[in-house]
Amino acid sequence: MARSNNHELILKTISRHATLSVKENPMNAKPWFNHKRYGAGFSAGSWQGWVVTIAYGVTVVLGSRAILVWGDDSWSSLVIALAFIAAMTFVYAGIVWRTRDRSRRVKWRWGRSE
């Protein structure tokens, strides 16, 4: 009987922690990326956002350069470099999406305050 109670307690604890929303997470109290004033999309709004953006830029430039320099002089090096850039962009977009300002919906903006 005690074993069953332990399993129930463990399941309740896991389900309670698994259902925490982003707003309840203290790490996401301030968004890393804010909505752009003109156009659609996001820009870095905190130091964490700037660190992620700079790390993305450095990784893409140095990684693709290394692939092209150390690879052979064929189209395969170019394809690998482009695939690397696409993969890093996908990771960066995922980070931006998870740490964005969720107070307003994503749409085209014309500079007016809302």
Number of C-alpha atoms within 10 A of each C-alpha: 5 7 8 9 10 11 11 12 12 12 12 12 11 11 11 10 10 9 9 10 9 13 11 10 9 8 10 15 12 15 19 24 25 21 22 18 15 12 12 13 17 19 17 19 17 13 11 15 20 15 13 16 18 12 13 16 16 12 15 20 13 11 16 19 13 12 17 19 11 9 15 11 10 9 11 12 17 16 13 15 21 15 13 17 19 13 13 17 15 12 13 16 13 12 16 22 15 14 20 23 20 15 9 10 8 13 11 13 15 11 10 7 6 5
